Amino acid sequence: MPAPPRVRRWLSVTLVGVVLAMITVLALGGGDYLAWRFGERVSVADRLQQFAPRVDPLWEARCRAAGLTYPPARVRLLGLKAEKRLEVYAADAIGAWKLLASYPVLAASGGPGPKLREGDGQVPEGLYRIVLLNPNSRFHVSLRVDYPSDDDRIHGRADGRELLGSDIMIHGGQASIGCLALGDPAIEEVFTLSARVGIVQVDTLILPHDLRLNPQFPTAVPPWMTVRYQTLLNQARALPALPLGY
């Protein structure tokens, strides 16, 4: 006996909803999102075992070319918002920073200027520590940035801002609000390097644009950002700049 029209309409709407949901899931990381959503869990060690055959030889060759051992003693990630680029630098315990790799940022929201509040869509600007490697991210794998920092909280209290936002990541996939999305192959490399070095020795410098090549600060920002930009410029100048137009 055929289903009544009302039931057939309900089934059609449900099927369309499932198809649209699956399209969204695939856009946000496919199987990794499903694994995250439905309880499958892996460890950082599991991820390293998965990524190592491809990724470790890449970093070994890059470090060798830069005159460094692998893993290096410390790593700095340079996020350039306007250029949509993430550069990876490494150094030994006391030596100068050496450029190891550069990746396009595939998605990031907002514009120049710091993140000030929850929901503003801004990528933070500052010098931040990496405080967590997440092997079960909705966006493949991720590195958690320690926004809001102590300095962010101090200025938030002074400005009367309470909800500063959180959960800022460098992750895989190709969609992001307030984070930096690198795509899955690139984040596998950054994740592996950070794990090999140890996150205590990894930080990230996030700039509105490459201040080494254009030391002009954004103007539509809170007054305290001028002091922070000067500090960030000094930090950035310790990193060898890529050629203009790279």
N, C-alpha and C positions, 0 to 999 in steps of 0.2 A: 504494500500500500504506500503510495507516494506521501512524502512529508507535507504537512499543511504549508501554505504560502508563507505564513509568519515564521515558521521554523526554517524554511529555505532561505528567507531573507536574513534571519539571524546567523545561519551558517555561512552565508556569503560575506556578511559584514565581518564575522569572526575570522574567516580565511583571509580577507583583505588586511585585517589588522595584524595577523600573524606574519604575512608577507612583508608588510611595511616594517614591522619590528625587526624581522631578520635582516632587511636591507640596512636598517640603522645599526644593528649589531655588527654587520660586516664592515660598515664604514668606520666604526669605532674600535676595530681590532679583532673582529671575527671570533675565531675559536678561543682566543685568550680571554675575551670578554665573557664568553659562555663559561669557561672554566672558572673565572673569578666569580661570576654570578651564582653558579650552582655548586660551589663548595670545593672544587678541586684545588688543592694547595700544593705548591712545590717550595723548596727552600732556595736560598741564594746558591748553595752548593750544587743543587740540581740544575739551576740555570747556568752556572759556570761550566758544568759538565756538558750541557747542551751546546753552549756557545763556543767553548774553548777550541775545538778543532779548526774552526774558521777564524776566530778572533785573536787568539794568543799569537799565532805567527805574524799577523798584521802588526800588532803592537811591538813584538820583538824586533821586527824589521825597522819600524819607525824609530824606536828607541836607539837601535844600533846606528841608524843614519844620523841621529842627533847627538851621538856620543854619550848615550845614557845606557845604563843597565835596565833590564826589565824584570820586575816592575820598578819604576822609578821611585824616588823617595817621596815626592809630593806632586800633586796635580792641581792645576787651576783651569777652570772652565770659564771662558769669556763669552758671554751672551751679548750680541749686538742687535738691538731691537730694530732699528731702521734698516740695517743691512740684512736682517733675517738670517743671521749666521751664528753658529756656535763654534768657537775655536778651542782646541785642547792643547794646553801647555803642560810641560813637565820639567822637573829639575831634580838634581841630586840634593843632598842635605844642605849644601851651602852654595851651590852653583847658580848660574843665571837660568832663567826660564828659556825653554826651547819649544818651538811650535812642533807639535806632532801630527795634528789633523785639523781639518775644518769641515763642518757639515752645514748644509742649508737647514734653516728652521722652516718646517713645512706648515706650521700654523702657530699663531700667537695673536692674542687680541689686544685691543687698546692702542695707545699711542705713546709719545714721549711724556715723561713724567713718572713719578713714583706711584706705587699702589698705596691708596690712602684708606680705603674702607672695603668691607665685604660687598661683593656684587658690582664693583666698579669696572671689572673686566681688565684691569691693568696688570701687566707684568711688572713685578717689583724692580726697583733700581737700587743697587747697593752691592756690598760685599757680604756674601752669605756663606755659611757652612752647609755642607751636605750632611744631613743627620740620619738618613735612612735609605737603604736600598730595598725596594719593594719588588720581590720576584713574582707577585701575583696581582700586578696592577691591571685595572680595566684597560689600560693602553699598553699592553704587552708587559714591559717592566719599566720601573721608574726610579728616579732619584729625588728624594724630598729635600727641598730648600728650606732653611730655617727662618722663613718669613712667618710672622713678624719677628724681627730681631729685637734685642734689648733697646737699640737706638730707635727703631720704629715705634716701640711701645712708649718710650719717653716722649717722643714728639706727638704721638697720638694723645697722650694724657694732657700735654700742654695745649693742644689744639681743641681738646674736648671731644675727641673721636674715640669711641669705645669699640665698635665692631670693625676690626681692622682686616678681617679675612684670614684665610689659612689655606692649607693643602696646596701649596705651590710646588709644582713638580717639573722636572725635565723628564719627558717620557716618550714612548713610541706613538704609533698611530699618526694620523694626519688631521686631528681636530683638537682644539684647545681653547679654554677661556682662562686667561691669567697665567697659563703655564707655557712651556716651550715644548712643542712636539717635533721630534726629529725623524719620525718614521722608525720602523722596527729594526732594520739592519743597523742603522746608526746607533740607536739606543743600546743595542746588544754590545756594541763596541765600547761605548762610554760606561755602561753598567759593569762590564768585565774589567776594564781598566780600574775603575773606582774600587771594585771589590778586591782586586789584586793589590792595590796600593794601601787600601784601608781608608774608610771614609773620614777618619780623624785627620788624614793628610790631604783631603780634597775640599776645595771651596769653589765658589763661583762668583765671578764679577759680572754684574748685569748692567749695561750702559744703555742710554737712550739712542746713541749712535757711536761710531768709533771716534772717541775723543782724542785719540792719538793723531788722527788725520785732520780732525776738525774740532779744536778745543773750545767751541762755542756751546754754552750751556742752554738748555731750554729755559724760557723765561716765564711761562705760565705755570709756575710751580710755587709751593710754599717757600718762604724766605730761607728756612733752614736747609733746603735742598742745595742752595748755592755752596754752603760749606761742604756738604756731602759730595757734590760734584767735583770740587777741588781735590778732595781725598781720593775719589775714584779716578780722576785724571792722573794723579801721582802713581796710583797703583797700576793703571793701564800702561803708563810709560815704561814700566819695567818689563813689559811684554813686547817682543819684536812684532811690529805691525806688518800685515800683508800689504802688498802694493795697492795703490788706489785703483779702483775698478776691478779688483779681484773677483 
